[in-house]
Amino acid sequence: MCAASFHPPTCDTAGVASESVSTDVPSTRTTLQRLVHTLLGGAMPASADAAIARLPATELEALARDAQEESETCLERAELLLSLAEAGLEHGAPCATGDMLRISRHVARLLQDHRRWRGLAGNAAYYHDHPDIAARTAAAWRKSR
């Protein structure tokens, strides 16, 4: 498992926890965070998912389903990577400190991705189930732009 040339792949479904939005330099943001930033037109409101409140119910339903699927995929990838690393270490595979550091960072990133996708799924489902709140949130989002 751990060889000197091991480099974990980058997850295309990167993000941040839904409770907070980093305001760091765009080049250091994760893929999902940059996507949300772009979809919001460059604005960073208090709630990163406020802009989705303006979507029709069918799109909110699809977004909730797809984001939940992405959340589960990220969690499965993190669990698999941990299992592979554990199996490699149990069987005496040599593993450089740098490789372990890359593995742990990748697992941390996948878990961060999982939380962000789960938050997006939850917000989409909430707005779908509460159209009156979605309408008020969308109106407030439009005024803030």
C-alpha positions in Angstrom: 0.0 0.0 0.0 2.6 2.6 1.1 5.3 3.0 -1.5 7.5 5.9 -2.0 5.6 7.0 -5.1 2.1 6.8 -3.6 0.0 9.9 -4.3 -3.7 9.8 -3.4 -6.0 11.2 -6.1 -7.8 14.4 -5.6 -11.5 14.2 -5.0 -13.5 16.2 -7.5 -16.2 16.8 -4.9 -14.3 18.9 -2.5 -15.8 21.4 -0.1 -16.1 22.9 3.3 -18.5 22.4 6.3 -21.8 24.0 5.5 -21.8 26.0 8.8 -18.9 28.2 7.6 -17.6 29.7 4.5 -13.9 30.5 4.2 -13.0 33.9 2.8 -9.4 32.9 1.9 -7.8 33.5 -1.5 -9.8 31.7 -4.2 -6.8 29.6 -5.3 -6.6 27.9 -1.9 -10.3 27.0 -1.8 -11.5 23.5 -2.4 -13.3 22.6 -5.6 -16.8 22.6 -4.2 -16.1 25.9 -2.3 -15.0 27.5 -5.6 -18.1 26.1 -7.3 -20.5 27.5 -4.7 -18.6 30.8 -4.8 -19.1 31.0 -8.6 -22.8 30.0 -8.4 -23.4 32.8 -6.0 -21.9 35.2 -8.4 -18.8 35.9 -6.3 -20.9 36.9 -3.3 -20.3 35.2 0.1 -23.5 35.6 2.1 -23.8 34.5 5.8 -25.3 31.2 4.5 -23.4 29.7 1.7 -26.5 27.9 0.4 -28.9 30.8 0.5 -28.8 31.2 -3.2 -30.2 27.7 -3.8 -33.5 28.8 -2.1 -34.5 30.4 -5.4 -34.4 27.1 -7.3 -37.7 25.4 -8.2 -38.9 22.4 -6.1 -37.9 19.8 -8.7 -34.3 21.2 -8.9 -34.1 21.3 -5.1 -35.2 17.7 -4.9 -32.6 16.7 -7.5 -29.9 18.8 -5.8 -30.7 17.2 -2.4 -30.5 13.7 -3.9 -27.3 14.3 -5.8 -25.5 16.1 -3.0 -26.4 13.3 -0.6 -25.0 10.8 -3.1 -21.8 12.8 -3.3 -21.6 13.0 0.4 -21.9 9.2 0.7 -19.3 8.7 -2.0 -16.8 10.9 -0.2 -17.3 9.1 3.0 -16.9 5.7 1.3 -13.7 6.9 -0.3 -12.3 8.0 3.1 -13.2 4.7 4.7 -11.6 2.8 1.8 -8.4 4.8 1.9 -8.2 4.2 5.7 -8.8 0.5 5.3 -6.1 0.2 2.6 -3.6 2.1 4.7 -4.4 0.0 7.7 -4.1 -3.3 5.7 -0.8 -2.1 4.2 0.6 -1.2 7.7 -0.6 -4.5 9.2 1.2 -6.5 6.6 4.5 -4.6 7.0 4.4 -2.6 3.9 7.0 0.2 4.1 5.4 3.6 4.4 7.3 6.8 4.4 6.3 9.6 6.7 5.5 11.8 3.7 3.1 9.1 2.3 1.3 8.9 5.6 1.0 12.6 5.8 -0.5 12.7 2.2 -2.9 9.9 3.2 -4.1 11.6 6.3 -4.5 14.9 4.5 -6.5 13.2 1.8 -8.7 11.5 4.3 -9.3 14.8 6.1 -10.2 16.4 2.8 -12.6 13.7 1.9 -14.3 14.0 5.3 -14.5 17.8 4.8 -16.1 17.1 1.4 -18.5 14.7 2.9 -19.7 17.3 5.5 -20.1 20.0 2.8 -22.1 17.8 0.5 -24.2 16.6 3.4 -24.9 20.2 4.4 -25.8 21.2 0.8 -28.2 18.2 0.6 -29.8 19.1 3.9 -30.3 22.7 2.9 -31.8 21.7 -0.5 -34.2 19.3 1.2 -35.2 21.9 3.8 -35.9 24.5 1.2 -37.8 21.9 -0.8 -39.9 21.0 2.2 -40.5 24.6 3.3 -41.2 26.7 0.2 -42.4 29.7 2.3 -39.0 29.9 4.0 -37.2 29.3 0.7 -39.1 32.2 -0.8 -38.2 34.6 2.0 -34.5 33.4 1.9 -34.4 33.9 -1.9 -35.8 37.4 -1.6 -33.3 38.3 1.1 -30.5 36.8 -1.0 -31.5 38.9 -4.0 -31.6 42.1 -1.9 -28.1 41.3 -0.6 -26.6 41.2 -4.1 
